[in-house]
Structure formats: C-alpha cells, structure tokens
Amino acid sequence: MSFYAFNPHTKTFYRPIDAALRWCNLVRYETQIVEAPWSYPEKFATLFPQWPCLHAAIEKIYDAIRNGELPYGCLGISVPMGSYVEPCQLTIRHSDLRHWMQIYYPDQKPGFLFESGRDDHEKVSIGAFLALQADRDTLLRELNTLRHHHQDILEDLKTIGLERDDLKAMIKTKGQLSTRSEITYQYIIGVLVNLFLDHSPSGKPLSVFKNQAAIVDAIVARHKDVPGLSKRTLDEKFATANRSLKKSK
C-alpha cells in the first residue's frame, strides 16, 4: 500500500487551486474556495482578503509553471513544457509538486506533500537503538556459551571414541572375549556413563550431558555410519552395563 494513502488530503495530482489551499492549510474551506473563479488568480486578493497566503501560493505555482520550473499536465496526464492547457484542466502531479517544493521552498513542508509521520517512522529513537544493541549483545553471549558447550561435547565424544577404539583393539588381539572380560567391559561402559552424568562435590555437572539419552543421541548423530552404534544397540548396551554395575555393588 502506498504511504500517501494514509493522508486523506493527498492526491495523485492537483489543480493549482487544490495545491494552493492545501499549502495554506485551508482544506476545511475547500468547497468555498474552489467555487470561486480560481483560474483568475489576480482576483483572489479581493475575493479572500482574509487569506493572503492563498493568493500568494497560487501565484507562486502559476509563476513556476510559466517559467518551466514546475512540470504540469492536462487532467493528470503530463504534457511537454510550453504546451497550452485550459486553466480548468491544468494539473500538477504530486511527485512533481513535492520535488519543486524541495528545491524552491526547502523551509516549507506542507503536510499533504511531506507527511511528518513518515519521517517519524523512519527514525529510530536512541532508546530503541540501545534496546536493540542490548538484545544483540545478549544473543552474542548466548552464542559464545553454545560454542563452548559444543566444544565440550566434541571433547567428550572424542574420549568416547578413544575408549571404543581401545576396546576394538583388545578384541582383535585377544580374540573371543571371556565372560569375565565381557563383564569388565560392561563395568567400564557403566562407569563411563555414570561419570558423564555425575556431579562434582560442589554440585557442578561433570559433563554437558543431562541424561543417558543425550549421550546416545550425541553418539548416533556423530557416528551414524559406524556399524554397531545404532540407537537401539547403544540403549541395550548401556542398559546391560548399568545392570552389571548395580549387581557388582
């Protein structure tokens, strides 16, 4: 939607009298003014002596048209400069009138051409800026924390990977595991899982993992292509290890 649609006094184009009365903030008297013979600006001084601004404004507009400063048209359609147009059909486009006003009367900002609300919306208050800056700083701190957690998880997974490689090497060198060796490995797995989920004497978590499911998810996410490390297998192995560890106690 066009911005100017919010202003009921704004049009796509204006007759000189329409522009002049809006320039002078006389829209409330529009009906009375446009019924006068406005195509004869020289009569305005006597017709409306109470509004000297109106006579001056329409004179300025006609003077700008005569001197090629302000493009104009016929019933809203632009025509080449110098073309004759009947006074009652003479029109000026909103954008041309606004541009002309910016150049020749930069100190004046009539509302129908320069809606103050537009500038207000485009400006950001210092309070809004500081609030946005604070939000950005908070997000940066949270991102930093997440990066540190991510690094801790990678270190934990690296440790788990080393333990797994050691176990695989032992299997290759010793062949079939004995019942005692298998129970020992279950103890090791159970202890590691409990260690990751345990807390220090001061109550600080020993790892970033909140529960066993989080450990399983992390392993599966990073080693999904490794045979034997599916979620189902890990859940079963961890459960077996936990049972073995509890029996040992």
C-alpha positions in Angstrom: 0.0 0.0 0.0 1.3 3.5 -0.9 2.3 5.6 2.1 0.3 8.5 0.9 -2.9 6.6 1.0 -2.9 7.3 4.8 -3.4 11.0 4.2 -6.9 11.9 3.0 -5.8 15.2 1.6 -3.2 13.7 -0.7 -3.9 13.1 -4.3 -2.1 11.7 -7.3 -2.3 15.1 -9.0 -3.8 18.6 -8.1 -5.2 21.6 -9.8 -3.3 24.7 -8.9 -6.1 25.8 -6.6 -6.1 22.3 -4.9 -2.4 22.6 -4.2 -2.6 26.2 -3.1 -5.3 25.7 -0.5 -3.6 22.6 0.9 -0.3 24.5 1.1 -2.1 27.1 3.2 -3.9 24.6 5.4 -7.3 25.7 4.1 -8.8 22.3 3.3 -11.7 23.0 5.6 -12.8 25.8 3.3 -12.1 23.8 0.1 -15.7 23.9 -1.1 -16.0 27.7 -0.7 -12.6 28.3 -2.4 -12.9 26.0 -5.4 -16.3 27.5 -6.3 -14.6 30.9 -6.8 -13.1 31.8 -10.2 -9.7 30.4 -9.2 -8.5 30.3 -12.8 -8.0 34.1 -12.4 -5.5 34.3 -9.5 -5.4 38.1 -9.6 -9.0 38.2 -8.2 -8.1 36.1 -5.1 -6.7 39.1 -3.2 -10.2 40.7 -3.3 -12.3 37.5 -3.1 -10.5 36.2 0.0 -8.6 39.0 1.7 -8.7 37.1 5.0 -6.3 34.5 3.4 -3.4 36.4 1.8 -1.4 33.1 1.8 -3.8 31.6 -0.7 -3.3 34.4 -3.2 0.5 34.2 -2.8 0.6 30.4 -3.1 -1.4 30.2 -6.3 0.7 33.0 -7.8 3.9 31.1 -7.0 2.5 27.9 -8.6 1.4 29.7 -11.8 4.7 31.5 -11.9 6.7 28.3 -11.6 4.6 26.7 -14.5 5.2 29.8 -16.7 8.9 29.7 -16.1 9.4 26.0 -16.7 10.2 25.2 -13.1 7.2 23.0 -12.4 6.1 20.3 -14.8 2.3 20.2 -15.5 -0.3 18.2 -17.3 -3.9 18.0 -18.6 -6.3 16.2 -16.3 -3.5 14.2 -14.7 -1.6 13.4 -18.0 1.8 15.1 -18.3 2.3 17.4 -21.3 5.5 18.9 -22.7 6.6 22.2 -21.2 5.1 25.1 -23.1 2.0 23.2 -24.2 -1.2 25.1 -23.8 -3.7 23.7 -21.4 -7.1 25.2 -20.5 -6.8 26.6 -16.9 -9.7 24.5 -15.6 -7.9 21.3 -16.9 -4.4 22.2 -15.7 -3.0 19.7 -13.2 0.3 19.1 -11.4 1.5 15.6 -10.3 2.1 15.0 -6.6 5.7 13.9 -7.1 6.5 17.0 -9.3 5.0 19.4 -6.8 6.9 17.8 -4.0 10.2 17.9 -5.9 9.6 21.6 -6.8 8.8 22.4 -3.2 12.0 20.7 -2.0 14.1 22.8 -4.4 12.5 26.3 -4.3 10.9 26.3 -0.8 13.0 23.8 1.3 12.0 25.5 4.5 8.3 24.6 4.0 6.9 21.1 4.5 3.2 21.2 3.9 1.6 18.0 5.4 -0.1 16.9 2.1 3.3 16.6 0.5 5.6 15.8 3.4 3.7 13.6 5.8 5.5 14.1 9.2 4.5 10.6 10.2 6.8 9.2 7.5 9.9 10.7 8.9 8.9 9.6 12.4 8.6 6.0 11.3 11.9 6.1 9.5 13.8 7.4 12.6 14.9 5.2 15.4 15.0 6.7 18.8 18.1 6.4 21.0 16.1 4.2 23.4 15.1 1.7 20.6 18.7 1.7 19.4 20.1 0.9 22.9 17.4 -1.8 23.3 18.4 -3.5 20.0 22.1 -3.2 20.9 21.4 -4.9 24.3 19.5 -7.7 22.6 22.4 -8.2 20.2 24.9 -8.4 23.0 22.8 -11.0 24.8 22.5 -13.1 21.7 26.3 -12.9 21.2 26.9 -14.1 24.7 24.4 -17.0 24.3 26.2 -17.9 21.0 29.5 -17.9 22.8 28.2 -20.2 25.5 26.7 -22.6 22.9 30.1 -22.7 21.2 31.8 -23.6 24.4 29.3 -26.3 25.1 29.7 -27.6 21.6 33.5 -27.8 22.1 33.0 -29.7 25.4 30.7 -32.2 23.7 33.2 -32.8 20.9 35.9 -33.4 23.6 33.6 -35.9 25.4 32.8 -37.7 22.1 36.5 -37.8 21.3 37.1 -39.5 24.6 34.3 -42.0 24.0 35.8 -42.7 20.6 39.2 -43.4 22.0 37.7 -45.8 24.6 35.8 -47.6 21.8 39.0 -47.9 19.7 40.8 -49.4 22.7 38.1 -51.9 23.2 38.1 -52.9 19.5 41.9 -53.3 19.5 41.7 -55.5 22.6 39.1 -57.7 20.9 41.3 -58.1 17.8 44.4 -59.0 19.8 42.7 -61.4 22.3 40.0 -62.9 20.1 36.8 -64.0 21.7 36.0 -62.2 25.0 35.7 -64.3 28.1 32.7 -63.9 30.3 34.9 -62.1 32.9 36.3 -59.8 30.3 32.8 -59.0 28.9 31.6 -58.2 32.4 34.6 -56.0 32.9 33.9 -54.0 29.7 30.3 -53.7 30.8 31.6 -52.2 34.1 33.7 -49.8 32.2 30.8 -48.7 30.0 28.5 -48.3 33.0 31.1 -46.4 35.0 31.7 -44.0 32.0 28.0 -43.4 31.6 27.6 -42.7 35.3 30.7 -40.5 35.2 29.3 -38.3 32.4 26.0 -38.0 34.4 27.5 -37.4 37.8 28.3 -34.2 39.7 31.3 -32.9 41.5 31.2 -32.5 45.3 30.3 -28.8 44.7 27.3 -29.9 42.7 28.8 -29.0 39.2 27.9 -31.4 36.4 31.0 -33.3 35.2 29.8 -33.1 31.6 27.3 -31.3 29.4 25.1 -34.4 29.1 21.9 -34.3 31.1 20.9 -38.0 30.8 21.8 -41.2 29.1 19.5 -40.5 26.2 21.6 -37.3 25.4 24.8 -39.4 25.3 23.2 -41.9 22.9 21.8 -39.1 20.7 25.2 -37.4 20.5 27.0 -40.7 19.6 24.4 -41.6 16.9 24.5 -38.0 15.5 28.3 -38.0 15.0 29.0 -41.7 14.3 25.9 -42.9 12.5 28.0 -44.6 9.8 29.9 -46.8 12.3 28.5 -50.3 12.4 27.0 -51.3 15.8 26.4 -47.8 17.0 22.7 -47.5 16.3 20.4 -46.0 19.0 18.8 -49.4 19.7 22.2 -51.1 20.2 23.6 -48.4 22.4 20.4 -48.3 24.5 20.7 -52.1 25.0 24.5 -52.0 25.8 24.1 -49.1 28.2 21.2 -50.8 30.0 23.2 -54.1 30.3 26.2 -52.1 31.6 24.1 -50.3 34.2 22.6 -53.6 35.4 26.1 -55.2 35.6 27.4 -52.3 37.6 24.5 -52.3 40.0 25.0 -56.1 40.6 28.6 -55.5 41.4 27.7 -53.2 44.2 
